[in-house]
Amino acid sequence: MRGHRLEPYYVAAFSLYKLENYWRTSIDSKLKPARFHILLAARLLANPEPLPRMNAHEMERYCKTVMDTLWDASGAEILFLMAAHIVEEVAVKLSSRQYSHATVH
């Protein structure tokens, strides 16, 4: 988009690339349908600060924090494992809650 910083797009693409590699090595592929939830959780874990506007200079600093984690192989793996675990835990809680409160219409 016109006026947007390029860093968030780079971070998003690189994050997806890293996550796709972890399906083969360390993250259960049953979570593939939740890939974008995992990416969001990973971003929030890597940098919990509020997301700056897409055209703000602060976006570069925000993205650098995330990229520092992604460039570190063990740090990135830990980040994605934690994110996947959180997403899986929430999914289990939501599904058990959904079925326990279901009503017949």
Backbone bond lengths (Angstrom), bond angles and torsions (degrees), N, CA, C in turn:
res aa  C-N    CA-C-N  psi(-1)  N-CA   C-N-CA  omega(-1)  CA-C   N-CA-C  phi
1 M - - - 1.441 - - 1.523 108.89 -
2 R 1.271 115.28 147.51 1.459 121.41 -179.01 1.535 109.89 -63.76
3 G 1.324 115.55 128.48 1.455 121.21 177.56 1.520 114.61 88.85
4 H 1.322 117.70 -11.67 1.464 120.37 179.80 1.527 110.25 -75.43
5 R 1.312 115.52 149.23 1.462 121.03 171.66 1.521 107.40 -71.57
6 L 1.323 117.37 151.27 1.461 121.00 -179.86 1.525 112.50 -85.38
7 E 1.319 117.37 -22.29 1.468 121.17 -174.84 1.531 114.11 -55.99
8 P 1.338 119.97 -43.77 1.470 117.84 -178.92 1.524 113.56 -63.43
9 Y 1.315 116.59 -31.82 1.465 119.76 178.41 1.533 110.42 -70.35
10 Y 1.315 115.70 -39.03 1.462 120.71 176.78 1.530 110.08 -63.81
11 V 1.326 116.44 -46.26 1.466 120.77 179.68 1.528 110.16 -61.03
12 A 1.325 117.41 -43.16 1.467 120.79 -179.48 1.525 111.24 -62.78
13 A 1.320 116.52 -46.06 1.465 120.10 -179.42 1.524 111.49 -65.75
14 F 1.325 116.53 -43.54 1.463 119.85 -179.17 1.528 111.08 -67.69
15 S 1.322 116.92 -36.86 1.468 120.90 177.39 1.521 110.96 -62.63
16 L 1.323 116.53 -44.94 1.462 119.98 178.72 1.521 110.63 -63.62
17 Y 1.314 117.15 -41.35 1.472 121.61 177.64 1.536 110.21 -59.29
18 K 1.332 116.92 -47.65 1.465 120.20 -179.71 1.526 110.70 -62.58
19 L 1.336 116.51 -45.52 1.462 120.25 -179.38 1.522 110.91 -61.36
20 E 1.317 118.08 -42.69 1.463 120.84 179.31 1.527 111.40 -59.64
21 N 1.309 117.54 -34.75 1.470 120.53 176.90 1.523 111.94 -69.98
22 Y 1.318 117.59 -31.53 1.468 120.03 -178.85 1.523 113.23 -73.91
23 W 1.329 118.64 -17.11 1.468 119.60 175.04 1.529 109.57 -61.13
24 R 1.320 116.97 -32.87 1.470 120.83 -177.73 1.519 112.90 -81.29
25 T 1.323 117.36 -23.33 1.465 118.31 -171.06 1.513 115.13 -115.82
26 S 1.337 118.78 -41.98 1.458 116.78 -169.86 1.525 116.56 -139.04
27 I 1.308 119.21 -13.75 1.466 120.24 -179.62 1.526 108.73 -111.80
28 D 1.323 115.42 132.94 1.459 121.52 -178.44 1.532 110.34 -60.98
29 S 1.314 116.18 127.52 1.465 120.90 -176.60 1.532 112.90 -67.08
30 K 1.331 118.01 -12.31 1.467 118.99 176.69 1.531 110.92 -64.63
31 L 1.345 116.58 -16.39 1.461 120.62 179.66 1.525 113.21 -88.93
32 K 1.330 117.41 2.13 1.474 120.02 -179.16 1.524 113.67 -54.29
33 P 1.328 119.37 -39.66 1.475 117.64 178.25 1.542 113.09 -61.44
34 A 1.308 117.10 -19.19 1.472 121.30 -179.64 1.523 111.91 -101.64
35 R 1.341 117.38 21.04 1.473 120.65 -174.95 1.521 112.66 -55.49
36 F 1.322 118.53 -39.65 1.456 119.70 -176.86 1.531 111.68 -75.92
37 H 1.314 116.62 -27.25 1.465 119.83 172.82 1.533 109.59 -68.28
38 I 1.322 115.92 -40.26 1.468 120.80 178.08 1.527 110.11 -64.59
39 L 1.320 117.36 -41.89 1.465 120.55 178.26 1.529 110.97 -62.21
40 L 1.315 117.32 -42.15 1.463 120.38 177.84 1.519 110.69 -64.05
41 A 1.329 116.92 -45.59 1.467 120.22 179.08 1.527 110.79 -61.33
42 A 1.319 117.22 -40.11 1.465 121.07 179.36 1.523 110.60 -63.72
43 R 1.320 117.03 -43.09 1.466 119.83 178.77 1.520 111.01 -61.82
44 L 1.324 116.21 -43.72 1.463 120.10 -179.65 1.526 111.70 -67.22
45 L 1.324 117.03 -33.96 1.468 119.91 176.50 1.529 111.12 -71.20
46 A 1.322 116.71 -39.07 1.462 120.83 -177.62 1.526 111.80 -71.93
47 N 1.326 116.94 -33.77 1.462 120.74 178.59 1.524 108.71 -151.47
48 P 1.329 117.20 97.09 1.465 120.16 -176.49 1.535 114.54 -77.95
49 E 1.323 116.91 -0.48 1.467 119.66 178.21 1.531 110.26 -63.98
50 P 1.334 117.54 154.72 1.468 119.43 176.15 1.527 110.56 -59.94
51 L 1.304 116.58 143.48 1.458 122.54 -178.94 1.527 109.34 -70.92
52 P 1.341 117.36 123.34 1.473 119.50 178.01 1.529 111.27 -69.73
53 R 1.318 115.59 166.68 1.462 120.09 174.57 1.523 108.71 -60.63
54 M 1.313 116.23 151.58 1.466 121.45 -175.50 1.527 113.20 -65.54
55 N 1.310 118.02 -20.60 1.464 119.91 -179.21 1.531 112.56 -105.31
56 A 1.333 117.53 5.49 1.461 121.61 -176.66 1.527 111.61 -83.73
57 H 1.331 115.22 146.86 1.464 119.74 176.81 1.535 111.17 -65.03
58 E 1.321 117.34 -26.16 1.472 120.61 177.83 1.522 111.57 -62.65
59 M 1.332 117.05 -22.77 1.465 120.45 -179.94 1.524 110.85 -61.42
60 E 1.310 117.94 -35.96 1.464 121.02 178.62 1.524 110.25 -61.76
61 R 1.319 117.50 -45.31 1.474 121.07 178.99 1.530 111.02 -65.94
62 Y 1.329 116.04 -41.31 1.459 120.24 178.56 1.531 110.19 -58.85
63 C 1.315 116.18 -48.34 1.462 121.28 -177.87 1.522 112.14 -67.45
64 K 1.319 117.65 -33.49 1.458 120.57 179.14 1.526 110.63 -61.73
65 T 1.313 116.84 -39.30 1.461 120.58 177.75 1.525 110.82 -60.50
66 V 1.312 116.90 -44.40 1.467 121.34 178.95 1.529 110.00 -66.57
67 M 1.326 116.80 -45.35 1.464 120.68 -178.25 1.527 112.27 -63.77
68 D 1.320 117.65 -35.55 1.465 119.77 177.61 1.524 110.75 -57.68
69 T 1.326 116.43 -38.35 1.461 120.69 177.34 1.525 110.93 -71.60
70 L 1.326 116.63 -43.43 1.465 120.35 -177.22 1.526 112.72 -66.25
71 W 1.318 117.43 -33.60 1.468 120.49 -179.20 1.518 112.04 -72.96
72 D 1.323 117.70 -23.40 1.460 121.60 177.02 1.529 107.93 -83.87
73 A 1.322 117.20 113.07 1.474 121.24 -172.78 1.530 112.29 -55.82
74 S 1.323 117.50 -49.55 1.468 118.90 -178.42 1.527 110.67 -71.36
75 G 1.320 117.49 -35.54 1.464 120.63 177.95 1.515 111.68 -64.56
76 A 1.326 116.27 -40.61 1.459 120.34 179.19 1.526 111.34 -66.34
77 E 1.311 115.92 -41.84 1.471 118.69 179.82 1.525 110.63 -63.91
78 I 1.311 116.63 -44.20 1.466 120.46 178.12 1.527 110.27 -61.57
79 L 1.328 116.43 -43.17 1.462 121.59 179.22 1.523 110.94 -57.60
80 F 1.334 116.91 -49.69 1.464 120.00 -177.66 1.528 112.43 -71.11
81 L 1.316 117.51 -33.08 1.471 119.67 175.21 1.525 110.84 -64.67
82 M 1.326 116.24 -42.29 1.470 120.03 177.73 1.524 110.47 -64.11
83 A 1.320 116.94 -44.53 1.465 120.91 -179.73 1.529 110.97 -62.76
84 A 1.324 116.83 -43.89 1.463 120.87 178.99 1.530 110.70 -63.01
85 H 1.322 116.43 -40.67 1.466 120.48 179.00 1.536 110.63 -62.88
86 I 1.314 116.43 -44.15 1.468 120.35 179.51 1.523 110.74 -62.17
87 V 1.315 117.07 -46.02 1.463 120.96 -179.48 1.526 110.49 -63.14
88 E 1.316 116.37 -41.62 1.464 119.79 179.10 1.525 111.03 -64.83
89 E 1.325 117.48 -42.72 1.467 121.21 178.63 1.529 111.07 -60.58
90 V 1.320 116.80 -44.19 1.461 120.73 179.71 1.525 110.15 -64.75
91 A 1.317 116.98 -41.82 1.470 120.58 -179.96 1.523 110.92 -61.94
92 V 1.311 116.62 -41.90 1.472 120.31 179.18 1.528 109.96 -63.96
93 K 1.320 116.84 -44.74 1.470 120.27 179.92 1.526 111.11 -63.91
94 L 1.325 116.35 -42.64 1.461 119.49 179.93 1.523 111.72 -65.65
95 S 1.329 117.38 -41.96 1.463 119.21 -178.01 1.520 110.92 -68.83
96 S 1.321 118.41 -39.02 1.465 119.45 178.99 1.522 110.22 -70.04
97 R 1.312 117.38 -35.42 1.454 121.12 178.18 1.523 110.52 -69.23
98 Q 1.323 116.86 -40.74 1.452 121.64 -178.93 1.528 110.64 -60.91
99 Y 1.322 116.43 -44.75 1.459 119.80 -178.05 1.526 112.25 -74.39
100 S 1.310 117.63 -30.17 1.467 118.86 -178.89 1.521 111.70 -76.71
101 H 1.351 116.76 -22.16 1.466 119.73 -179.82 1.518 113.38 -109.05
102 A 1.320 116.78 11.82 1.471 120.02 -177.70 1.520 109.89 -70.02
103 T 1.313 114.21 142.54 1.457 119.54 176.49 1.528 108.13 -124.23
104 V 1.292 115.40 153.57 1.458 120.79 179.38 1.519 107.28 -97.04
105 H 1.327 116.40 130.14 1.479 121.29 179.66 1.479 110.81 -100.58
